[in-house]
Amino acid sequence: MQTAPASVAAIVAISLPLAVFAQTTPDKPAGSVRVSGRLVFPDGTPVSFGVRMTPLDSDGSAKDVIVITGLDGRFTFTALTGHKYRIGLADPGRKTPPKTVDTLRRQDIDLGDMIFESCPPITMKFPKPPPAPVLVGDLKLEQIVIEPQQTVDVHRPVPNSPPTDFKPVIAVDPPPCGSGPSLDRRSEWEGFPMVSFDRYLTVESFVGGKVKWIRVVHYDPRLTPPQIRDEVRRVWLGVFWFAAGGIIWSEANLWNLEASVEYEDGKRSSVTMDGGIHVQVQDREGKYWFLRLWPAVQ
């Protein structure tokens, strides 16, 4: 059998993805350990599939590494000592729970078998809208304070991606099989670019926390104080079911009210609105969300 010339073999090797070479076991560099395991079906049959190693305590410079398990289902990662990592499947939609490892002991780690099971198919369901647009919540009109404007901007520009110090908690394991976001488990989905709920939520409940004051700092000067307070309350107690980390609507809109939000526990956020259905709200963790209110959006 003929073998390819060395130059051809080199070109082929360069063009192949790194994952193809995942099951070669290189010499272990100093200050590292091997993290290995085996991916199998419930009956013990090995599975060839992508496995991901995610650093959980890095400064952001360390990246995820993905390998493809061999025909025997085994996989091996080289991990730096003194760190934590999450080992899980590279593709969601599987029941296989991830495992967290700590390399502080500077010893190779064998995770044993990881059972590979697929999730049931997901069907998209739109939540049932509320029977009527009734404003229900804790915010009172007297908690809305209108501050003097330093400059008068009828319509203020709002960036699609405002600057923020928000950093998602990557150490939290996402729920298996996409069980759906919950306000009680915000850290599981807060880093996502968009999120949809199985029911309608008020902006107030989505942001969380008990409001002390909402201070309107920019507004259309043609609006009267009662109109401003009514608009802020309408938005804060308005309902929606889908939110995104950037503007996802195609229609044009002009923002005409901007307010800072102060909570009883000392935290702060903000909310911006356009007098219609569009809202930009910053949650208590610092992330900005864009959403459209019901009943204009079903």
N, C-alpha and C positions, 0 to 999 in steps of 0.2 A: 504494500500500500504506500502511495506517495505521500510525503509530508509537505506541508506548505513551506515555502521559503521563509527564512527568519524575518525578512522585512515585511512580508504579507501578514505573518502571525502577529507581528508587533502592531500593525495598523488595526487588525481585528480586535486585539486586546484593548487598544485605546478607545475604540468606538463602542465597546460594550459597557452597559451601566455597571456601576460599582456593586450593585446588589448581586450580580452574577457571581462575584468572587467572594460572597459572604461566607461560604462554608470552608474556604481555605483558612487554616488556623495559623496566622503568622506568629513569629516570635513575640512573646509578650513584652512590651516596652517596660522600662523601669517605672515604678510608681503607678502600675496598673494591675487590674485583675481581670479574669475572664468570667463573664456571666453567661451561663448556658442553660439550655432546657430542651424540651421536646414538645412539639405540637402534634396532638393526636385527636382522632375522632373519639366519641364516647366508647366505641368498641375496642379502642387501642390501636387502630390502624393509623400509621403516620400520615401527616398532611404536609404538603408543600405549599407554603403561603408566606406572605410578608409579615415580619415581626418588627416592631418599632421600639427603639430605646430612646427615652426622653429624659434629659437632665432636669432635675427638679430644683436645684439650689445653685445654679450658675448665674453669672452676671448678664446672661443673654448672648455671650459670645459662643458658647457651646451649642451645637445644633443637634437635631434629631438624627439618628442613624437607623436605616432600614436594611434588614437582611431578608433573604428568601431561605426558608428552611430547606434542608436537603431531602433526598428521597426517603431518608429514615426519620424525617420530621425534626431533626435536631437543628439548633441554631446556637451561635456563639457570638458574643459581643466582647470587645475590649473596652473596659471602663476605667477611668481614673480613680485612684483610691481617695477615700475621704469625702465621697459625694453620695448623693441619693439619685436614683434613677427609677423611672417607671418603664416596665416592659409590658407591651401590649400589642395587639394586632394592628397592622398598618392600615387596614380598611375597616371602617365602622360597619355596623349592621350585623355584628356577631355577639353572642352571649358571653364569649370568653372574657372573664374579668382580667384586667391588668394586674401585674404584681409590682410591688415597690421593693427595691433593694437598697441597702446601705453598704458601701464599700469601705467603711471606716476600719474594719478589722484587717484589711489588706489580704484577704483570703479569697480564692476563687469561689464562685457561688454557683450551685446547681439548683435551678428552680424546679426540677422535676418535670412532670407532665402538665401541660396546659391544654385543657379540653376545648376542642374546636366545635362550636355549635352555631348554626345560623339563626338569626332572628326571624320571626314571622314577618311577612310583607306588611309594609305600612301604607295605609290608605289615607289620603289627605281629607280631613274633615273640617269644615268651617264651623266655628262655634255658633250657637244659637244666640241671636242678638237679644238684648233686653226688651221687655214689652213696650217701654216708653222712655224717652230721654229725660228721666227724673234725676235731678242732682242729689246724690246721697253721699255724705262724707262728713269729716270733722271741721273742715275749713269754714270759718265765719267771715262775713264781710268786714267786721271790725279788725280782723287780723291782716287785712290788705292795706298797706300804707303807700301813699303816692308821694314820692320824693320830688323836690324841685329839680327840673332838668337843667344841666349845665349847658348843653347844646340841644337844639331842637332838630331832630331828624324824623321826618314823617315816616320814612321807610328805611330801616336799618339793614345793611347787609349782614348775613349770618353765614360764616364759612361752613362748608359741608363737613369738614373735619377740624373742629376747633382744637386748639392746643389743650392738653390735659396731662396730668400726672398719673392717670389711671393705669394700673398694671394688673392684668388678670392673675388669679391664683392658679398657676399651672400644676400645683401639687395635688389638686383635687381630682379624683377619678370621675370621669363623666359616667352617667348612668348607662347600664347596658341596654342595648336594643332601643335606644332613643325613647325612653319612657316619658318624655315630655318635660318641659321646664316647669319649675315650681318656685314661687317666691320664697319658700322656706329653704331652697337649695340654690340660691342665686349664684354662688361661686362656681357651680357646675357649668353655667352657660353665659356668665357675664362677659367672658372674653370672645364670644361669638360675634360675627358681623351682623347677624340678625336673629330674631327670636319670635316665635309665634306660640300663643297659648291656646288651650282648649276651651277657654271661656273669655268673656269680656272682663277687663280690669279697668278700674279708674286710674288716672294718672297718679293720684294720691297714693293708692295702694301699691302701684308699681314702684314708685320712688321709695316708699317706706318712711318711717319716722313720723313723729308728731310735730307739726309745724307750729312755730312760735309767731313768726311774722313772714309775710311775703311783701317785699318792698319793690314797688314798681319804679324803675330808674330811668327808663326811656319809654315814650309813648307818643302816639299821634296827638298833637296839641288840639286837634279838632274834637277829640273825645272829652266828654265831661267826666268828673270824678265818679259819679254813679255808674256810668258806662264802663269805665276802666275796671272798677271793682267787680261789676257783674261779669265782664269778659274773663277776668282772671279766675273767678270762681267757676265759671262755666267750663273753662279749660281744665282746671285742677281736678274738678269732679267729673270731667268727661270720661268716656270709656273707649277702649280700643282693644285689639287682640294681637296686633302685629307691630313690631318695632324694629328699626335698623340703625346701625351705627353711622349711616350717612343718608343723604336725601335719595329716596328711591322712587319718588313720584315724578311723572312727566309734566304735569301742569305747572305753570308759573305761579309763584306766590310772592307776596311782599310782606315782610315782618313789620308789625307796627306796635308791639308791646314787648318789653323785656323786663324781667324782674329777678331779683335775688331772693333766695329762700333761706330762712334761718330756722333751725330746728331746736327743740327744747334741750337736746343733749349737746348743743354747740356746733353741730355740723352745718355746712352750708352747701347749697347747690343753686341752680338757676333754671328759669323757664322762659321761653320766647314763643310768641304766637303771632298769627297774622289776621286775627279777627274772623277766621273761618275754621277750616278743619285741620290745618297744619300746625304741628307743635314740635319744638325742639326742647327737650328736657334733659337736664343733667341729674343723674341719680346720686345717691349719698356716697357711692364709692368713687365718684368723679367721672364716670363715663357719660358721654352725650348720646342720646337716642333721638331719632326722628320718627314721628308717628302721625297717623291721620285718624281723626275722631269719628265715631259713629254719631248720628245716623247717616251722615253724608257718605261714609264708607261702610259697606256691609261686610 
